Amino acid sequence: MAAVPTLFVMPQAFYRRTLPHLQCDFKQHFVTFCTHQRWVLPVEVRSLVLESCLHDSGTKIDLRVAVVMPDHVHLIFTPLIDYGRMEMWSLAKVMDAIKGASAHRINIVLGRKGKV
């Protein structure tokens, strides 16, 4: 009987792929975003993140669900029409607004600088 060779598996480093961000007009989108390096947000600032998610509901997005977890956020929303440009609000602009506002407010409250 022949010896069965031992399978040696090299450890792989963790990585993220860059996936396309697809937007379908008048459709709900499920979006997840994480804190920088999966930093766990202090309890006292998680409400600020939720407030930032709720801020544009009714103007830029029709927000259905927002869940703030310790190191990430889940959203389900439908982008609305930007009547000034007569086109849908882009996912990029919506997410930039939510993430930028929440990061700015968190840094002010915690007295820190840098990525959130």
C-alpha positions as CSV (number, residue, x, y, z in Angstrom):
1,M,0.0,0.0,0.0
2,A,1.4,3.4,-0.9
3,A,1.8,6.1,1.7
4,V,-0.7,8.9,1.6
5,P,1.1,12.3,1.4
6,T,0.4,14.7,4.2
7,L,-1.5,17.8,3.0
8,F,0.3,21.0,4.1
9,V,-1.8,24.1,3.9
10,M,0.0,27.5,4.0
11,P,-1.7,30.0,6.4
12,Q,-3.4,32.8,4.5
13,A,-3.5,36.4,5.5
14,F,-6.9,38.0,5.9
15,Y,-7.8,40.3,3.0
16,R,-10.9,42.0,1.6
17,R,-11.7,42.2,-2.0
18,T,-12.9,45.3,-3.7
19,L,-16.4,44.5,-4.8
20,P,-18.6,46.6,-7.1
21,H,-21.2,48.7,-5.5
22,L,-24.4,48.2,-7.4
23,Q,-27.3,50.6,-7.2
24,C,-30.8,49.8,-8.5
25,D,-33.1,52.8,-8.6
26,F,-36.3,52.5,-6.5
27,K,-35.0,49.3,-4.8
28,Q,-34.1,48.7,-1.2
29,H,-30.3,48.3,-0.5
30,F,-28.8,46.4,2.4
31,V,-25.6,48.1,3.4
32,T,-23.1,47.2,6.1
33,F,-20.1,49.4,7.2
34,C,-17.5,48.8,9.9
35,T,-15.4,50.8,12.2
36,H,-11.7,51.3,11.3
37,Q,-9.8,48.1,12.2
38,R,-13.0,46.8,13.8
39,W,-12.7,49.3,16.7
40,V,-15.4,48.7,19.3
41,L,-17.4,51.9,19.7
42,P,-17.9,53.0,23.3
43,V,-21.5,52.7,24.4
44,E,-22.0,56.4,24.9
45,V,-21.4,57.2,21.2
46,R,-23.4,54.5,19.5
47,S,-26.5,56.7,19.7
48,L,-24.7,59.4,17.7
49,V,-24.2,56.8,14.9
50,L,-27.9,56.0,15.0
51,E,-28.8,59.7,14.9
52,S,-26.5,60.2,11.8
53,C,-28.2,57.2,10.1
54,L,-31.7,58.8,10.8
55,H,-30.7,62.3,9.8
56,D,-31.3,62.0,6.0
57,S,-34.3,59.7,6.3
58,G,-37.1,61.3,4.2
59,T,-34.8,63.6,2.3
60,K,-32.0,61.4,0.7
61,I,-33.2,58.0,1.7
62,D,-36.3,56.1,2.8
63,L,-34.7,54.3,5.8
64,R,-36.4,51.1,6.8
65,V,-33.9,49.6,9.3
66,A,-30.8,50.9,11.1
67,V,-28.9,48.6,13.5
68,V,-25.8,49.9,15.3
69,M,-23.6,47.1,16.6
70,P,-20.4,47.6,18.6
71,D,-18.1,47.6,15.6
72,H,-20.4,47.8,12.6
73,V,-23.8,49.1,11.3
74,H,-26.5,47.6,9.1
75,L,-28.9,49.7,7.1
76,I,-31.8,48.9,4.8
77,F,-32.9,51.9,2.8
78,T,-34.1,53.0,-0.6
79,P,-32.3,56.1,-2.1
80,L,-34.7,58.9,-3.0
81,I,-34.7,61.4,-5.8
82,D,-32.4,64.4,-5.7
83,Y,-34.7,66.9,-7.3
84,G,-32.0,69.5,-7.8
85,R,-30.1,67.1,-10.1
86,M,-33.2,65.1,-11.1
87,E,-31.5,61.8,-10.3
88,M,-31.3,59.3,-7.5
89,W,-29.1,60.0,-4.5
90,S,-26.0,57.8,-5.0
91,L,-25.0,55.2,-2.5
92,A,-21.6,56.9,-2.3
93,K,-23.1,60.3,-1.3
94,V,-25.5,58.8,1.2
95,M,-22.8,56.7,2.9
96,D,-20.3,59.5,2.8
97,A,-22.8,61.7,4.6
98,I,-23.7,59.1,7.3
99,K,-20.1,58.0,7.9
100,G,-18.6,61.4,7.8
101,A,-21.1,63.0,10.2
102,S,-21.0,60.2,12.7
103,A,-17.2,60.0,12.7
104,H,-16.9,63.8,13.2
105,R,-19.4,63.7,16.1
106,I,-17.7,60.7,17.7
107,N,-14.3,62.4,17.5
108,I,-15.7,65.6,19.1
109,V,-17.4,63.7,22.0
110,L,-14.4,61.5,22.7
111,G,-11.8,64.3,22.2
112,R,-9.9,62.4,19.6
113,K,-8.8,62.6,16.0
114,G,-8.5,60.2,13.2
115,K,-10.4,57.5,11.5
116,V,-13.5,56.0,13.1
